[in-house]
Amino acid sequence: MKIALVQMNTKQDKEKNIKDIKNFIDEAAGNGAELVSLPEYCTYLGKDEDKSKHAELIPDGETFKLLSNLAKKHSIFIHVGSILEEYSEDKSYNTSFMVNPDGDMIGKYRKIHLFDIEIEGISKYMESNSIINGESPQIVDLPIGKAGLSICYDMRFPELYRGYALEGAKVLFIPAAFTRYTGMLHWELILRARAVENQCFVIAAGQFGENLPGKECYGSSMVVDPWGVVISRASEGTGVIYANLDMSLVEKARTSIPSLQNRKPEYYKDLTK
Ligand SMILES: NC(=O)CC(=O)C(=O)O
């Protein structure tokens, strides 16, 4: 399967962001992509207090309808890294979903782990001020096999991905708006670790550049194969990157080093409760 990852610089003009998404999807489909993956917060990235104004129903909102029509028009899968989904007056879900070539939603995932962190003197984020966490993992069926959905900060919680792999996932989606500061040290390291330890493809479309004054995203969208090799990587700026997923590499990795089979959870399963 030929896939495309869109690296964006989403800001507060939702109309422009949606126009950009449409143009990127048209470009990717024109270049033969069968699945297009968008980053986290792809339609709106702004201040906490403004987020719920931009939240929508999924699948009954405008963005879903537009993406459903684009998926049908191009006969492709569209993985929406995330948009704001309606929850209450002051909180939204941060929600990812997958649309199939018939325009139907085949899976929806609400970010479970919220980015509540403070790095002294560097940055502070309290995602839970404006977002309510999801409670359910989500696996979708693609023609290339099962794929586990997740969003950004989730990537720091390996149990979620181990669960996906044990449920049969061969692909892990990790769309993001990863901060520039943490990205420099952790982004590639963690993506490659999730790929190697679960012997899955990792597909990680990211936000790039300044989205809000003083808030910058790392970019470096990438596809990692099950052996830990980065097979496609975005450079600085916005744009589309491509990769061909050779699914035989999953079995090859799992046969060569059968670490998923060699687990002994009976000795340590209680430690992760
Ligand atoms: N933005 C996030 O959700 C996560 C992130 O930037 C990090 O884990 O670092």
The ligand as an ORCA input file, in Angstrom:
! r2SCAN-3c Opt
* xyz 0 1
  N       2.147     17.265     22.420
  C       2.016     16.065     22.982
  O       0.901     15.570     23.169
  C       3.201     15.275     23.410
  C       4.566     15.836     23.399
  O       4.878     16.870     22.799
  C       5.567     15.068     24.150
  O       5.238     13.978     24.664
  O       6.703     15.548     24.309
*
